[in-house]
Amino acid sequence: MGQALLKEAPKIKEWFHFSGEGEYDHMEFIRGLDMIKEDFELPDRLLTARVKTLFTKSAHRWYIKLRKAHGHQSWTWWKTQIIIKWANDAWRFKVETAFESAKFNSDKDKALPWF
């Protein structure tokens, strides 16, 4: 990994954070970290070492339990665990409902922002 890219990586407080509470989107969290990892060519070990600070509230407690039980794991493993934990039926229903209710109205919506 180039040192220049590592120096350009955003500070940890600027990374995506995830609480697992209220209106949350675990897939946005995962995609955000995937982009940071790719854009700055972060090694898997560097990303997973910072995951603990990116989880807050109940997600942080969940992370600590899993980390104690399974030790250090890859980012791919953590993504799978996040999806298993937070991609439940209620979340799927919410996403499907939002998708089905999204309608384009040419009289009041502009096409580009609607997409």
Protein Blocks (a to p, Z undefined) as FASTA:
>chain_A
ZZklmmmpccfklmccdehiajddfklmmmmmmmmmmmnopafklmmmmmmmmpgcjlmm
mmmmmmmmnopadfklmmmmmmmmmmcfklmmmmmmmmmmpccdfklpcfklmZZ
